[in-house]
Each structure stands twice: as C-alpha cells, then as structure tokens.
Amino acid sequence: MPIKINYKKCCWKDGKCSSCSCGGACIGCVEACPVGALKRERKVIFDSKKCIDCGACVEACKHDAISLSN
C-alpha cells in the first residue's frame, strides 16, 4: 500500500523548510524511512519501488502530511 503526501501540509517547499515548528531542521519522514524511499528535492519525492509499506514515515511526519493510501 503506497503512501500519499499532502503537499499543502508538508513543510518542505521549494527546496527548504517553510515551518517554524521544526526550526528549519526538518528532520522526520525522510530520515525515518529505512529503505530511502523518500528524499528532499524541491519537494519531498516518494519512490514507490523502494517502499516496503512500514509506515515509519507516517509516524515520523510532524505535520500529518503523509498517510497510507488504499
């Protein structure tokens, strides 16, 4: 079951953190992924071929921007 990213809620926009709540550190979903299925570019990019459906990114996202889609 792949994840879904709500880019309106995601704090990573235009290649940088846009949220004061994470202090510009933006540590969370990308670092939580054990297989590197997420990476930060201009926005958070998801590679469904690498994803193992563990849900670690969902739990780590402080902004509730990631969910498991069905």
Biopython code that builds the backbone (N, CA, C, O; Angstrom):
import numpy as np
from Bio.PDB.StructureBuilder import StructureBuilder

atoms = [
    (1, "MET", "N", (0.852, -1.177, 0.000)),
    (1, "MET", "CA", (0.000, 0.000, 0.000)),
    (1, "MET", "C", (0.897, 1.239, 0.000)),
    (1, "MET", "O", (1.552, 1.500, 1.009)),
    (2, "PRO", "N", (0.952, 1.995, -1.063)),
    (2, "PRO", "CA", (1.844, 3.169, -1.139)),
    (2, "PRO", "C", (1.368, 4.304, -0.239)),
    (2, "PRO", "O", (0.222, 4.332, 0.210)),
    (3, "ILE", "N", (2.278, 5.232, 0.011)),
    (3, "ILE", "CA", (1.924, 6.394, 0.821)),
    (3, "ILE", "C", (1.369, 7.502, -0.066)),
    (3, "ILE", "O", (1.507, 7.482, -1.289)),
    (4, "LYS", "N", (0.744, 8.460, 0.587)),
    (4, "LYS", "CA", (0.225, 9.639, -0.092)),
    (4, "LYS", "C", (0.784, 10.845, 0.658)),
    (4, "LYS", "O", (0.740, 10.893, 1.887)),
    (5, "ILE", "N", (1.306, 11.811, -0.080)),
    (5, "ILE", "CA", (1.855, 13.020, 0.527)),
    (5, "ILE", "C", (0.918, 14.180, 0.242)),
    (5, "ILE", "O", (0.605, 14.469, -0.913)),
    (6, "ASN", "N", (0.473, 14.843, 1.302)),
    (6, "ASN", "CA", (-0.350, 16.036, 1.175)),
    (6, "ASN", "C", (0.622, 17.223, 1.166)),
    (6, "ASN", "O", (1.100, 17.653, 2.216)),
    (7, "TYR", "N", (0.901, 17.735, -0.013)),
    (7, "TYR", "CA", (1.910, 18.783, -0.145)),
    (7, "TYR", "C", (1.466, 20.106, 0.455)),
    (7, "TYR", "O", (2.308, 20.965, 0.717)),
    (8, "LYS", "N", (0.182, 20.298, 0.681)),
    (8, "LYS", "CA", (-0.279, 21.519, 1.353)),
    (8, "LYS", "C", (0.119, 21.507, 2.826)),
    (8, "LYS", "O", (0.388, 22.560, 3.405)),
    (9, "LYS", "N", (0.158, 20.322, 3.434)),
    (9, "LYS", "CA", (0.545, 20.192, 4.838)),
    (9, "LYS", "C", (2.051, 20.045, 5.022)),
    (9, "LYS", "O", (2.581, 20.385, 6.080)),
    (10, "CYS", "N", (2.728, 19.555, 4.026)),
    (10, "CYS", "CA", (4.165, 19.283, 4.117)),
    (10, "CYS", "C", (4.941, 20.589, 4.302)),
    (10, "CYS", "O", (4.674, 21.577, 3.618)),
    (11, "CYS", "N", (5.905, 20.587, 5.235)),
    (11, "CYS", "CA", (6.669, 21.808, 5.498)),
    (11, "CYS", "C", (7.823, 22.008, 4.504)),
    (11, "CYS", "O", (8.402, 23.092, 4.446)),
    (12, "TRP", "N", (8.160, 20.980, 3.727)),
    (12, "TRP", "CA", (9.266, 21.095, 2.768)),
    (12, "TRP", "C", (8.723, 21.616, 1.446)),
    (12, "TRP", "O", (8.061, 20.886, 0.708)),
    (13, "LYS", "N", (9.006, 22.892, 1.146)),
    (13, "LYS", "CA", (8.515, 23.534, -0.073)),
    (13, "LYS", "C", (9.656, 24.283, -0.759)),
    (13, "LYS", "O", (10.464, 24.932, -0.096)),
    (14, "ASP", "N", (9.716, 24.193, -2.054)),
    (14, "ASP", "CA", (10.723, 24.908, -2.849)),
    (14, "ASP", "C", (12.151, 24.661, -2.366)),
    (14, "ASP", "O", (12.982, 25.569, -2.376)),
    (15, "GLY", "N", (12.429, 23.425, -1.944)),
    (15, "GLY", "CA", (13.780, 23.050, -1.561)),
    (15, "GLY", "C", (14.225, 23.493, -0.187)),
    (15, "GLY", "O", (15.418, 23.458, 0.114)),
    (16, "LYS", "N", (13.285, 23.914, 0.665)),
    (16, "LYS", "CA", (13.641, 24.323, 2.020)),
    (16, "LYS", "C", (12.451, 24.152, 2.957)),
    (16, "LYS", "O", (11.306, 24.015, 2.526)),
    (17, "CYS", "N", (12.756, 24.163, 4.243)),
    (17, "CYS", "CA", (11.707, 24.033, 5.249)),
    (17, "CYS", "C", (10.975, 25.370, 5.365)),
    (17, "CYS", "O", (11.603, 26.425, 5.449)),
    (18, "SER", "N", (9.665, 25.316, 5.368)),
    (18, "SER", "CA", (8.875, 26.536, 5.456)),
    (18, "SER", "C", (8.118, 26.624, 6.774)),
    (18, "SER", "O", (7.171, 27.401, 6.896)),
    (19, "SER", "N", (8.528, 25.831, 7.761)),
    (19, "SER", "CA", (7.797, 25.758, 9.018)),
    (19, "SER", "C", (8.672, 26.163, 10.193)),
    (19, "SER", "O", (9.812, 25.715, 10.316)),
    (20, "CYS", "N", (8.142, 26.994, 11.034)),
    (20, "CYS", "CA", (8.858, 27.363, 12.255)),
    (20, "CYS", "C", (8.811, 26.238, 13.280)),
    (20, "CYS", "O", (9.683, 26.160, 14.145)),
    (21, "SER", "N", (7.816, 25.373, 13.201)),
    (21, "SER", "CA", (7.641, 24.346, 14.227)),
    (21, "SER", "C", (8.763, 23.314, 14.243)),
    (21, "SER", "O", (8.964, 22.645, 15.257)),
    (22, "CYS", "N", (9.484, 23.172, 13.159)),
    (22, "CYS", "CA", (10.610, 22.230, 13.180)),
    (22, "CYS", "C", (11.938, 22.981, 13.184)),
    (22, "CYS", "O", (12.996, 22.368, 13.036)),
    (23, "GLY", "N", (11.893, 24.284, 13.351)),
    (23, "GLY", "CA", (13.106, 25.078, 13.493)),
    (23, "GLY", "C", (14.033, 25.054, 12.291)),
    (23, "GLY", "O", (15.227, 25.321, 12.421)),
    (24, "GLY", "N", (13.495, 24.736, 11.126)),
    (24, "GLY", "CA", (14.321, 24.679, 9.929)),
    (24, "GLY", "C", (15.109, 23.396, 9.793)),
    (24, "GLY", "O", (15.776, 23.183, 8.781)),
    (25, "ALA", "N", (15.040, 22.540, 10.797)),
    (25, "ALA", "CA", (15.794, 21.289, 10.768)),
    (25, "ALA", "C", (15.114, 20.261, 9.874)),
    (25, "ALA", "O", (15.784, 19.479, 9.199)),
    (26, "CYS", "N", (13.817, 20.260, 9.868)),
    (26, "CYS", "CA", (13.010, 19.366, 9.036)),
    (26, "CYS", "C", (13.514, 17.926, 9.099)),
    (26, "CYS", "O", (13.810, 17.310, 8.075)),
    (27, "ILE", "N", (13.601, 17.417, 10.291)),
    (27, "ILE", "CA", (14.002, 16.027, 10.486)),
    (27, "ILE", "C", (12.743, 15.235, 10.780)),
    (27, "ILE", "O", (11.990, 15.571, 11.694)),
    (28, "GLY", "N", (12.517, 14.200, 10.019)),
    (28, "GLY", "CA", (11.300, 13.427, 10.235)),
    (28, "GLY", "C", (11.132, 12.315, 9.240)),
    (28, "GLY", "O", (11.797, 11.283, 9.322)),
    (29, "CYS", "N", (10.242, 12.526, 8.300)),
    (29, "CYS", "CA", (9.827, 11.454, 7.393)),
    (29, "CYS", "C", (10.964, 10.874, 6.559)),
    (29, "CYS", "O", (11.077, 9.655, 6.431)),
    (30, "VAL", "N", (11.794, 11.723, 5.997)),
    (30, "VAL", "CA", (12.875, 11.253, 5.127)),
    (30, "VAL", "C", (13.872, 10.413, 5.928)),
    (30, "VAL", "O", (14.303, 9.351, 5.478)),
    (31, "GLU", "N", (14.228, 10.890, 7.102)),
    (31, "GLU", "CA", (15.194, 10.189, 7.944)),
    (31, "GLU", "C", (14.607, 8.897, 8.530)),
    (31, "GLU", "O", (15.349, 7.953, 8.801)),
    (32, "ALA", "N", (13.308, 8.846, 8.723)),
    (32, "ALA", "CA", (12.659, 7.667, 9.313)),
    (32, "ALA", "C", (12.563, 6.496, 8.345)),
    (32, "ALA", "O", (12.449, 5.350, 8.780)),
    (33, "CYS", "N", (12.605, 6.753, 7.067)),
    (33, "CYS", "CA", (12.444, 5.691, 6.078)),
    (33, "CYS", "C", (13.670, 4.773, 6.071)),
    (33, "CYS", "O", (14.778, 5.218, 5.772)),
    (34, "PRO", "N", (13.469, 3.494, 6.399)),
    (34, "PRO", "CA", (14.613, 2.580, 6.486)),
    (34, "PRO", "C", (15.182, 2.143, 5.142)),
    (34, "PRO", "O", (16.257, 1.544, 5.095)),
    (35, "VAL", "N", (14.478, 2.434, 4.046)),
    (35, "VAL", "CA", (14.945, 1.978, 2.732)),
    (35, "VAL", "C", (15.211, 3.130, 1.759)),
    (35, "VAL", "O", (15.483, 2.887, 0.584)),
    (36, "GLY", "N", (15.138, 4.367, 2.225)),
    (36, "GLY", "CA", (15.430, 5.518, 1.374)),
    (36, "GLY", "C", (14.407, 5.775, 0.284)),
    (36, "GLY", "O", (14.763, 6.203, -0.814)),
    (37, "ALA", "N", (13.135, 5.517, 0.577)),
    (37, "ALA", "CA", (12.088, 5.725, -0.419)),
    (37, "ALA", "C", (11.644, 7.184, -0.511)),
    (37, "ALA", "O", (10.900, 7.551, -1.421)),
    (38, "LEU", "N", (12.094, 8.010, 0.421)),
    (38, "LEU", "CA", (11.777, 9.438, 0.403)),
    (38, "LEU", "C", (13.062, 10.238, 0.307)),
    (38, "LEU", "O", (14.085, 9.861, 0.878)),
    (39, "LYS", "N", (13.003, 11.351, -0.425)),
    (39, "LYS", "CA", (14.145, 12.266, -0.467)),
    (39, "LYS", "C", (13.623, 13.681, -0.683)),
    (39, "LYS", "O", (12.533, 13.895, -1.212)),
    (40, "ARG", "N", (14.441, 14.633, -0.255)),
    (40, "ARG", "CA", (14.057, 16.042, -0.398)),
    (40, "ARG", "C", (14.714, 16.624, -1.639)),
    (40, "ARG", "O", (15.933, 16.575, -1.804)),
    (41, "GLU", "N", (13.891, 17.165, -2.490)),
    (41, "GLU", "CA", (14.367, 17.952, -3.632)),
    (41, "GLU", "C", (13.634, 19.282, -3.517)),
    (41, "GLU", "O", (13.666, 19.896, -2.450)),
    (42, "ARG", "N", (12.987, 19.745, -4.557)),
    (42, "ARG", "CA", (12.159, 20.950, -4.419)),
    (42, "ARG", "C", (10.949, 20.646, -3.543)),
    (42, "ARG", "O", (10.401, 21.532, -2.887)),
    (43, "LYS", "N", (10.541, 19.371, -3.547)),
    (43, "LYS", "CA", (9.520, 18.882, -2.624)),
    (43, "LYS", "C", (9.946, 17.476, -2.212)),
    (43, "LYS", "O", (10.902, 16.930, -2.762)),
    (44, "VAL", "N", (9.242, 16.891, -1.249)),
    (44, "VAL", "CA", (9.570, 15.531, -0.830)),
    (44, "VAL", "C", (9.123, 14.578, -1.938)),
    (44, "VAL", "O", (7.963, 14.590, -2.350)),
    (45, "ILE", "N", (10.044, 13.763, -2.408)),
    (45, "ILE", "CA", (9.797, 12.829, -3.502)),
    (45, "ILE", "C", (9.702, 11.417, -2.940)),
    (45, "ILE", "O", (10.499, 11.019, -2.090)),
    (46, "PHE", "N", (8.724, 10.669, -3.421)),
    (46, "PHE", "CA", (8.475, 9.306, -2.960)),
    (46, "PHE", "C", (8.761, 8.318, -4.083)),
    (46, "PHE", "O", (8.250, 8.468, -5.193)),
    (47, "ASP", "N", (9.579, 7.305, -3.793)),
    (47, "ASP", "CA", (9.897, 6.253, -4.753)),
    (47, "ASP", "C", (9.150, 4.985, -4.337)),
    (47, "ASP", "O", (9.583, 4.275, -3.429)),
    (48, "SER", "N", (8.039, 4.706, -4.996)),
    (48, "SER", "CA", (7.188, 3.573, -4.624)),
    (48, "SER", "C", (7.872, 2.222, -4.833)),
    (48, "SER", "O", (7.482, 1.229, -4.219)),
    (49, "LYS", "N", (8.888, 2.180, -5.692)),
    (49, "LYS", "CA", (9.600, 0.914, -5.929)),
    (49, "LYS", "C", (10.452, 0.509, -4.724)),
    (49, "LYS", "O", (10.695, -0.677, -4.502)),
    (50, "LYS", "N", (10.899, 1.486, -3.956)),
    (50, "LYS", "CA", (11.710, 1.201, -2.771)),
    (50, "LYS", "C", (10.863, 0.977, -1.515)),
    (50, "LYS", "O", (11.309, 0.308, -0.583)),
    (51, "CYS", "N", (9.666, 1.520, -1.483)),
    (51, "CYS", "CA", (8.815, 1.499, -0.291)),
    (51, "CYS", "C", (8.466, 0.068, 0.134)),
    (51, "CYS", "O", (8.118, -0.774, -0.694)),
    (52, "ILE", "N", (8.568, -0.185, 1.444)),
    (52, "ILE", "CA", (8.210, -1.502, 1.989)),
    (52, "ILE", "C", (6.937, -1.434, 2.836)),
    (52, "ILE", "O", (6.629, -2.383, 3.557)),
    (53, "ASP", "N", (6.211, -0.348, 2.761)),
    (53, "ASP", "CA", (4.926, -0.162, 3.458)),
    (53, "ASP", "C", (5.031, -0.303, 4.970)),
    (53, "ASP", "O", (4.114, -0.828, 5.601)),
    (54, "CYS", "N", (6.118, 0.151, 5.559)),
    (54, "CYS", "CA", (6.297, 0.001, 7.003)),
    (54, "CYS", "C", (5.570, 1.066, 7.811)),
    (54, "CYS", "O", (5.253, 0.847, 8.980)),
    (55, "GLY", "N", (5.300, 2.230, 7.196)),
    (55, "GLY", "CA", (4.592, 3.305, 7.884)),
    (55, "GLY", "C", (5.474, 4.179, 8.763)),
    (55, "GLY", "O", (4.960, 5.046, 9.470)),
    (56, "ALA", "N", (6.782, 3.974, 8.740)),
    (56, "ALA", "CA", (7.689, 4.779, 9.573)),
    (56, "ALA", "C", (7.597, 6.265, 9.235)),
    (56, "ALA", "O", (7.649, 7.109, 10.129)),
    (57, "CYS", "N", (7.463, 6.581, 7.972)),
    (57, "CYS", "CA", (7.375, 7.985, 7.549)),
    (57, "CYS", "C", (6.084, 8.637, 8.042)),
    (57, "CYS", "O", (6.070, 9.813, 8.406)),
    (58, "VAL", "N", (5.008, 7.863, 8.050)),
    (58, "VAL", "CA", (3.712, 8.368, 8.523)),
    (58, "VAL", "C", (3.827, 8.747, 9.995)),
    (58, "VAL", "O", (3.378, 9.818, 10.404)),
    (59, "GLU", "N", (4.429, 7.865, 10.787)),
    (59, "GLU", "CA", (4.602, 8.113, 12.216)),
    (59, "GLU", "C", (5.542, 9.290, 12.479)),
    (59, "GLU", "O", (5.345, 10.029, 13.444)),
    (60, "ALA", "N", (6.546, 9.470, 11.648)),
    (60, "ALA", "CA", (7.564, 10.497, 11.872)),
    (60, "ALA", "C", (7.146, 11.887, 11.422)),
    (60, "ALA", "O", (7.709, 12.874, 11.894)),
    (61, "CYS", "N", (6.173, 11.994, 10.522)),
    (61, "CYS", "CA", (5.781, 13.302, 9.986)),
    (61, "CYS", "C", (5.058, 14.121, 11.054)),
    (61, "CYS", "O", (3.979, 13.746, 11.513)),
    (62, "LYS", "N", (5.656, 15.225, 11.438)),
    (62, "LYS", "CA", (5.107, 16.088, 12.488)),
    (62, "LYS", "C", (3.924, 16.926, 12.009)),
    (62, "LYS", "O", (3.236, 17.556, 12.813)),
    (63, "HIS", "N", (3.692, 16.932, 10.704)),
    (63, "HIS", "CA", (2.655, 17.789, 10.141)),
    (63, "HIS", "C", (1.461, 16.994, 9.597)),
    (63, "HIS", "O", (0.565, 17.562, 8.973)),
    (64, "ASP", "N", (1.454, 15.684, 9.836)),
    (64, "ASP", "CA", (0.387, 14.804, 9.326)),
    (64, "ASP", "C", (0.214, 14.950, 7.821)),
    (64, "ASP", "O", (-0.903, 14.909, 7.306)),
    (65, "ALA", "N", (1.328, 15.120, 7.127)),
    (65, "ALA", "CA", (1.295, 15.311, 5.674)),
    (65, "ALA", "C", (1.400, 14.001, 4.906)),
    (65, "ALA", "O", (1.194, 13.977, 3.693)),
    (66, "ILE", "N", (1.719, 12.906, 5.602)),
    (66, "ILE", "CA", (1.887, 11.618, 4.940)),
    (66, "ILE", "C", (0.885, 10.627, 5.508)),
    (66, "ILE", "O", (0.700, 10.538, 6.722)),
    (67, "SER", "N", (0.247, 9.890, 4.622)),
    (67, "SER", "CA", (-0.683, 8.850, 5.038)),
    (67, "SER", "C", (-0.533, 7.642, 4.137)),
    (67, "SER", "O", (0.000, 7.740, 3.032)),
    (68, "LEU", "N", (-1.002, 6.512, 4.613)),
    (68, "LEU", "CA", (-1.025, 5.312, 3.792)),
    (68, "LEU", "C", (-2.268, 5.386, 2.929)),
    (68, "LEU", "O", (-3.372, 5.573, 3.441)),
    (69, "SER", "N", (-2.100, 5.244, 1.638)),
    (69, "SER", "CA", (-3.253, 5.285, 0.720)),
    (69, "SER", "C", (-3.731, 3.851, 0.472)),
    (69, "SER", "O", (-2.970, 2.893, 0.605)),
    (70, "ASN", "N", (-4.975, 3.735, 0.117)),
    (70, "ASN", "CA", (-5.515, 2.397, -0.164)),
    (70, "ASN", "C", (-6.230, 2.373, -1.474)),
    (70, "ASN", "O", (-6.748, 1.331, -1.876)),
]
sb = StructureBuilder()
sb.init_structure("model")
sb.init_model(0)
sb.init_chain("A")
sb.init_seg("    ")
for serial, (resi, resn, name, xyz) in enumerate(atoms, 1):
    if name == "N":
        sb.init_residue(resn, " ", resi, " ")
    sb.init_atom(name, np.array(xyz, "f"), 0.0, 1.0, " ", f" {name:<3s}", serial, name[0])
structure = sb.get_structure()
